[in-house]
Structure formats: C-alpha cells, structure tokens
Amino acid sequence: MSETGLQPAPFWEQCVHELKIRHSRFRLRRHAASPYIYVREMEGGRKVNEFSLKPKRWCSRDDIEEARDLCIQGHRQGSWPTPQSHRTVSSGPDWSELAEACIADIKLRICKEGSRAHSINDLRKRIAQFRGPVEARRLQAWVLEHDPRLQLKSFNRRIETLSQIHRSGQMDLTAELQRLRDMRPKGAAEKIRKASSMRVRVIPTDEDLQHWLDRLEPFHQWVFGCIATYGLRPHELWHAEGIDSQGWISIPGDMKTKTGEHFAPAVPEAWVERYGLRENWEHVHGQLNARWTVRFAEVSGVKIAVNNVAVSNSLYKEFQRKGLQKLWAPIADGEGMDWVRPYDLRHAYAIRCATSVETAEAFDDDMATWMGHGVDVHRRIYLRWLSSSRRKEALQRRRGQGVAVNAIQSHTAPVALPDDITPDLLEMARKLKAAGLVSTSAG
C-alpha cells in the first residue's frame, strides 16, 4: 500500500483516534520529512519522550496496525514493550467470558456496525463455542483453518478478529498476529490473487434492465431506478441530497457515505422522467428513510452513519422477504446466468457510461469522479467487465456519430469557440488527449 502527499490515510487517523480515546500513554506520530512511524510517550498530558519505530512506515497498513498494537500493549504494562515482553498467556476466563468481554470493548471503540460485524459474529458464534484452556495457539490454529493463498479474504477477517481481541486487552497476541500477517501473499502473487477472487459481475443489457424496472411497483421502481440511473452504491441513496434541474444527483461526504462528496449525471437521461426520479424525490426518498432509518453516532464532534451496511442489505432482503421479481442476465466473464444484485446496477452504470453516445465526450477520469472513486479503481474493477466486442462497438458507434446530440453537459454554460479554433482542430485535440499525448490544466 502506498500513500502520497501529507494527508494521513483514513486507517492512520482511525488508529490515532483509537489511542487518544483510550488515553493511551503511547501515541502514534508522523513527520512530513520522514517515512517512518514515531511514537510519543505522554505522562500527565505532557510529552516525556518520542522515538522512531524505524523501519515501520506510516504508508503501510500492516506497520500502522502493528505499531498501534504495541502502543496498546505498552499502555497496559506501563512501559514500552521489549521483544521479550511481548508474550503473555491469558488465564482466568473461559472462551465464552473472553468473547463477551471483547464484544463489549469493540462496541465501545467502533461506532460503525458494518466495521465491527464480522469480529462480533466470530466471537459470538465461533470463539465463544471453543472448549478447553484459553490459549493463543488455539486462536492461531483457528485462523489457519483458511489457507491465505486460496482464502485470503476469510483469512484476513479472522486476523482482524484476533487483532480486536488483542486490542481489548484480554490476551496478548502480538507474536501470533505478526506470524499470521507474514503469511499473507505479497507483490505479484497478491495482485494475481485479487484478480482471481473478484466476484464476477452480472451486467444486464439496458433493454433488459429497463423492461425489469418497468414491471416493478412504484416504490421499488424508484429505488432501483435511482441506483441504476446514477450508478450509486446502494447506501448512498439514503444520503443523496436530490436531483437538480439538469438531472445531476448530489452525494454528500462528511462521514455519511463511503467516499467524499461527488455528483453524477443520469445515464440514460430518459430514465429520470420515465421513472419519476426527480418528480417523486421528496415523497419516495422520505418513504425510503422511514422504512429503513439510518442511525448516526457522534465521534469527536462529527456525526457518523453507523448502519449503512444494514440499510443496504435491506434491499437485498426484499428479494427474499417480498418475493421481488429478480432480473437475470449472463455472467460477465464466464458461462451461465445469475440474478442481478443491487450493486451490479452500479457496475452496469459504469459500462453504460463507457459505451453510451450520451457520454461520448467523457473520459475514464470523468466517469470515475461521477462514481466517487479513483480512475485506477474504475479501470481495474469496473471496466473489467466491458467485453472487447462491446468496447469495439462503442468506439465505432461514437466515431460514426461524432459528438452525440444528447451528450451530457456540465453544469456550466457552454463557451463559444474562438474564431481560429475550428471543429476539426477541436476533434484532433480530443484524440490527442485520449491518447495521452497532451494534458489539460485548470484555469
């Protein structure tokens, strides 16, 4: 993992905040001129010492996690841990009591329910059922039930559960965590594993999607119509602030959604009117929030949405509980059919933006901005499901039609071309930009 600039990564801020609310004697620090993590020792609210954890770097999530765990351990024992002092074996409570103590601590530290759900589930349904003495090696063996080369996602989730036990102060798992983290695939092996483990998306055609939406009753038609038309992460619909006169939707940041504030156009534009997305916004958006209410918690003066995962999952459950008609489509990379999940509608939007004549003048970085993620994520994850045949057809259609008549316009009024800039020169400039031979600068 790499980090550029001087703004701390969210995980770094999370760990710094955790140590602060614990009133830990040891706190994480970083300096602009150094890539290494520093630790500041506090006593009575004053700094008494500061030292480097070289070679641990603040751009590495694993190093940050290990440094935070050392700070917690040092606070518990009253002094910075030496390599010899890392190992202690818990005694006293049984597995059930250990699990309940850890769950209580996790709920105090982590507000977002989705961020703590897996650890609490592991503690309550698995670890609490263990029999025999409470030993660190039993937890390590439990993590190793998953092969990190083949089941890294499950392996990492169990490591996170061990990390939560460690942070609760119930057991010292420093050595086990280090050993397990060292077993994760690295470099090229990790990239290959990520690519192979990515869920294959189900991308419906626009015609099939429209036909499905047309048959839904008004509430579900509006909800899924919004997600499909704007490529929303499902939870973003609860927080969206409305659709303006040009058909653009506004998604806030401020810890309400996964990423920061962003705006997205309707693709296709016709669906805004067809499904009454703007016309019925106040009424149906109010129904949505009344049916599944987002809850907030205040942390350091900032309101954080704590149950985004739960409200999103409510849409998935509609297909089981309400018997909502499923939309089936071919699997994007393989054979057979599968039903289209709500999040697949977001992926379908990315493909539509890449192929529609309405977005003929837009580039990948524009579309990534609309969807609230980086261009690398957009190309590597979302455009992965754009088949070569569809990409070729889209390029041929765009080239044959030139600038689309109904191309999406920005919020600003169009500017007339200077006399010496002809449409041919403008088209050449677009091609050079697409080829990466020229860059544009903000004025």
Secondary structure, DSSP 8 states (H G I E B T S, - for coil): ----SSS--HHHHHHHHHHHHTT-SEEEE--TT-SEEEEEEEETTEEEEEEEEEEEETT-HHHHHHHHHHHHHHHHHTS---GGGS-----SS-HHHHHHHHHHHHHHH---HHHHHHHHHHHHHTGGG--S---HHHHHHHHTTS-TTT-HHHHHHHHHHHHHHHHHTS---HHHHHHHHTTS--THHHHHHHHHHS---B---HHHHHHHHHTS-HHHHHHHHHHHHHT--TTHHHH---B-TTS-EEE--TTSSSS--EEE--SSTHHHHHTTTTTTHHHHHHHHHHHS---EEEETTEEEE--HHHHHHHHHHHHHHS-----EEEBTTSSSEEE--HHHHHHHHHHHHHH-GGGTT--HHHHHHHHTS-HHHIIIIIGGGS-HHHHHHHHHHHHHH-S-TT----SS------TT--HHHHHHHHHHHHTTS------
